[in-house]
Amino acid sequence: MDTILGIIAFIFYLLAASRLGVLIYASEDAPRQQAKIQAFSVGAIALILNGILLNNAVFVSGGLDLGFSNTWALISWIIAMMVLLVAIRKPVENLLVIFFPLAALGLLLILFFPSHRILAESAVMGLKMHILLSIIAYSLLTVAAFQAALLAFQEYQLSHKHPTVIMNILPPMQIMEDLLIRIIAVGFFILSLSLATGFMFIHDIFAQHLIHKTVLSLLSWLVFAVLLWGRWYNGWRGQKLIRWTLGGFGILVLAFFGSKLVLELILGRV
């Protein structure tokens, strides 16, 4: 049953992403709006089916299964859902052309490349809160990274005087920058809470295989802290904002998935 749900959701994700991809080159507003509603509806169905599959995969007897595959799928699902909700009010639906396929990839990982790491049901609430905050923070900062990539594309197009159809669809750069900072500020706040709660459960940083994850997470937190300080006190914009965002996110990826990938899939530890 889960395989059938996964395949249907996978197809719906790709259909929605393809429909939105075609809209990038559409010029008429009325057909474009109708097609966007259709794509959002198909994408919403995919998200619902994906949520059912994730519920079955993550909530297992004995606790929570937060292996590499499930974690990737959960994060990509949260990101796609957040962007879809934002896209109802803001013109950011082009991000779904990227995030819907990433969520579809998460489904494939669950179905065909499962990995398991069980968090016991008896685990204290504080640890579960730490994991939840970490996932939400990572999801928000992933959206920020893609927002920065779009901003970099806009800057490149303007500086080389090669405007494309996509440039006419994206919001003005000022709006893009403001939205980027808002996302980073919220993500940074939740990341701070995640780190604070995480330190409560570190007893032996080496024996728990947490040294790399801890150092990289703190370094990423520092990068985003400097970024926000530079924006609010020195008015950082453009390339400087983009580089610091992508740099902080790259370090966070290594912290979040690097150690998990090595420990679970390469070394076979849980």
C-alpha atoms as one frame of an Amber mdcrd trajectory, in Angstrom:
protein
   0.000   0.000   0.000   2.800   2.416   0.898   4.518   1.698  -2.415   1.358
   2.553  -4.342   0.873   5.787  -2.372   4.516   6.690  -2.944   4.362   6.125
  -6.687   1.150   8.154  -7.035   2.616  11.005  -4.976   5.842  10.839  -7.034
   3.884  11.192 -10.292   1.780  14.046  -8.908   4.908  15.907  -7.755   6.428
  15.688 -11.219   3.166  16.719 -12.896   2.856  19.787 -10.651   6.517  20.747
 -11.159   6.203  20.321 -14.931   3.073  22.475 -15.038   4.789  25.227 -13.056
   7.879  24.923 -15.251   5.788  25.528 -18.366   4.236  28.589 -16.693   7.640
  30.272 -16.580   7.304  30.920 -20.298   3.580  31.744 -20.291   2.706  35.340
 -21.110  -1.056  35.655 -20.633  -2.210  36.297 -17.069  -5.629  34.574 -17.111
  -4.512  31.132 -18.411  -1.425  31.424 -16.224  -3.492  31.923 -13.064  -5.745
  28.994 -13.907  -2.785  26.732 -14.615  -1.133  27.804 -11.355  -4.231  26.790
  -9.401  -4.214  23.421 -11.151  -0.523  22.901 -10.340  -1.060  23.905  -6.708
  -3.967  21.458  -6.403  -1.987  18.549  -7.853   0.977  19.457  -5.658  -1.260
  19.605  -2.563  -2.536  16.074  -3.275   1.063  14.878  -3.605   1.909  16.504
  -0.263  -1.037  14.813   1.465  -0.091  11.378   0.111   3.540  12.050   1.016
   2.471  12.986   4.552   0.610   9.683   4.951   3.655   7.752   3.748   5.966
   9.694   6.077   3.672   9.025   9.017   3.927   5.288   8.346   7.707   5.433
   7.850   8.690   7.693  10.755   6.257   6.657  13.485   7.158   3.003  14.001
   6.709   0.614  16.889   9.281   1.473  19.503   9.748   5.143  18.644  10.673
   7.439  15.748  12.662   6.231  12.741  14.877   9.188  11.804  17.308   7.469
   9.463  18.941   9.315   6.570  16.197   8.508   4.043  13.326   9.420   6.356
  15.028  12.632   7.467  15.679  13.728   3.871  12.083  12.924   2.922  10.671
  14.710   5.971  12.705  17.873   5.395  11.948  18.015   1.666   8.241  17.502
   2.450   8.218  20.329   5.014  10.045  22.644   2.597   7.668  21.905  -0.293
   4.653  22.428   1.981   5.994  25.740   3.364   6.815  27.104  -0.090   3.410
  26.066  -1.433   1.664  27.906   1.423   3.816  31.011   0.899   3.240  30.851
  -2.871  -0.489  31.328  -2.319   0.255  34.909  -1.192   3.721  35.648  -2.617
   5.074  35.101  -6.179   7.552  32.368  -5.225   5.905  29.440  -7.024   8.976
  29.028  -9.255  10.793  27.568  -6.244   8.371  24.632  -6.376   9.849  23.625
  -9.733  12.874  22.652  -7.628  11.277  21.616  -4.337   8.557  19.325  -5.703
  11.134  17.082  -7.458  13.281  17.098  -4.299  10.267  15.891  -2.315   9.715
  13.231  -5.004  13.329  12.147  -4.564  12.669  11.794  -0.842   9.854   9.369
  -1.656  12.215   7.241  -3.728  14.687   7.111  -0.846  11.993   5.900   1.549
  10.689   3.258  -0.846  13.886   1.877  -2.360  16.842   3.015  -0.231  15.621
   2.895   3.376  17.982   3.495   6.286  16.951   3.226   9.913  17.862   5.037
  13.097  15.313   4.587  15.861  14.777   7.229  18.517  13.264   5.236  21.360
   9.745   6.081  22.415  11.098   6.488  25.953  13.352   9.386  24.868  12.789
  12.538  26.901  10.597  15.277  25.487  13.517  17.735  25.375  15.422  15.520
  22.928  12.378  15.161  20.699  11.947  18.960  20.789  15.603  19.396  19.786
  15.132  17.130  16.764  11.917  18.893  15.723  13.540  22.342  16.007  16.553
  21.140  14.013  14.381  19.882  11.176  12.321  23.099  11.043  15.444  25.293
  11.144  17.110  23.299   8.377  13.962  23.470   6.255  13.693  27.256   6.590
  17.375  27.841   5.843  17.137  25.556   2.805  14.398  27.801   1.430  16.646
  30.789   2.189  19.502  29.190   0.228  17.356  28.696  -2.858  16.017  32.226
  -2.461  19.638  33.433  -2.441  20.359  31.389  -5.581  17.433  33.071  -7.365
  18.685  36.447  -6.179  22.130  35.620  -7.586  20.506  34.742 -10.909  18.688
  38.079 -10.948  21.898  39.960 -10.236  23.746  38.098 -12.973  21.043  38.812
 -15.523  20.969  42.517 -14.665  24.739  42.973 -14.601  25.177  41.232 -17.963
  22.093  42.927 -19.435  20.567  39.631 -20.566  16.994  39.799 -19.217  14.968
  36.634 -19.764  11.332  35.665 -19.383  12.119  34.409 -15.878  13.236  37.899
 -14.865   9.759  39.219 -15.643   8.204  36.590 -13.398  10.425  36.977 -10.340
   9.563  39.708  -7.807  11.754  42.853  -7.698  15.164  42.308  -6.089  14.294
  44.481  -3.090  11.314  42.250  -2.279  13.455  39.150  -2.820  16.108  40.457
  -0.409  13.563  41.418   2.243  11.926  37.988   2.027  15.361  36.335   2.236
  16.263  38.199   5.431  12.919  37.387   7.041  13.348  33.684   6.321  16.932
  33.694   7.613  15.948  35.590  10.785  13.251  33.047  11.652  15.491  30.124
  10.711  18.356  31.550  12.769  16.116  31.947  15.817  14.900  28.345  15.587
  18.452  27.122  14.932  19.539  28.905  18.117  16.820  27.112  20.085  17.846
  23.827  18.490  21.486  24.258  19.511  20.535  25.334  23.039  18.336  22.273
  23.578  20.925  20.011  21.924  23.683  20.950  24.360  21.510  19.614  27.183
  21.956  16.065  25.862  25.685  16.030  25.113  27.459  13.875  27.710  30.513
  12.649  25.779  30.877  14.533  22.499  33.359  12.010  21.092  31.661   8.800
  22.185  28.328  10.076  20.842  29.918  10.863  17.445  28.788  14.496  17.738
  32.043  16.433  17.454  31.797  17.180  13.723  28.093  17.906  13.831  28.469
  20.225  16.839  31.405  22.196  15.452  29.849  22.610  12.013  26.463  23.587
  13.461  28.072  26.258  15.622  30.090  27.530  12.659  26.929  27.744  10.548
  25.140  29.569  13.385  28.027  32.053  13.550  27.902  32.675   9.780  24.179
  33.454   9.892  24.674  35.649  12.975  27.308  37.709  11.138  25.055  37.869
   8.077  22.132  39.291  10.049  24.424  41.724  11.867  25.881  42.865   8.549
  22.443  43.375   7.057  20.887  45.193  10.002  23.860  47.339  11.004  25.867
  47.743   7.798  23.146  47.369   5.187  24.664  44.369   3.407  22.989  43.659
   0.092  23.520  41.829  -3.167  26.515  39.532  -3.589  27.687  39.799   0.015
  24.270  38.717   1.256  24.162  35.865  -1.248  27.660  34.552  -0.478  27.135
  34.513   3.289  23.746  32.806   2.925  25.070  30.062   0.669  28.195  29.668
   2.807  26.224  29.258   6.027  23.833  26.835   4.367  26.658  24.752   2.904
  28.182  24.317   6.359  24.768  23.428   7.780  24.298  20.744   5.119  27.591
  19.164   6.162  26.560  19.345   9.821  23.068  17.961   9.301  23.560  15.326
   6.634  27.332  14.794   6.468  27.756  12.980   9.775  24.430  11.151   9.346
  25.467   9.935   5.875  28.877   8.728   7.049  27.670   7.058  10.243  24.591
   5.327   8.825  25.306   4.523   5.202  29.100   4.224   5.132  30.066   3.008
   8.611  26.751   1.266   9.269  26.362   2.699  12.793  23.041   3.703  14.388
